[in-house]
Amino acid sequence: MKKLDEILNANPNRRSEYTLERMMELIEPRDRDELILALGNLVHSGRIQKLIRVVSRRGQGGIGDFDSIEQVPSEMLDSRTGVNVEVTPDDLQFIYVVPAQHDHR
């Protein structure tokens, strides 16, 4: 996928984050499953990282990042509103992280 390679190499000195939906918009793959498979292969090879972000329902943005679904708590403090919230699947986003070339996270 040429467009995927372009995204991976677009900003080598800056960490970039993309939701699956944003990747779909940028790459416009013929098949969503083909893109998901390609992203999975890149995660497996260590070229990119996948994380799960809990998103605030009332505030803008994330309130916690986790490496796996098992690590996501059932309840957590929404630091943007100061309220404890029950975490539901609707609160989760899968984020693909393209690290900066010097970033070895």
C-alpha positions, 0 to 999 in steps of 0.5 A: 500500500503506497499511501500507507508507506507515505504516511509512515515516512511523512514525518520521520522526526515527529511521533504521529497518531492516527485512529483507524478511521483517519487511516481509512480516510487518508489511505482509501483502501479498496478493502478495510480488512486489507488495511487492518491486516497491513496495520496488524503486520506493522504492529507485529513487526514493531514498526508502529504501535497500537494503543487503546485510548479511553476518550472523555465523553464530555471533554475533548480528548483522551483520559488514558492510554493502554497497551491492551484491552485487558489493561483498560479499567472498568472505571476511571477518573475523567481528568478533563471533568473531574468525575469518575466514569464507567468505561464502555466500549463507546469510550474506546479508540484504537490508535496507531502510533508512528514513532519518530525515528529516534523514539524507541518507546 
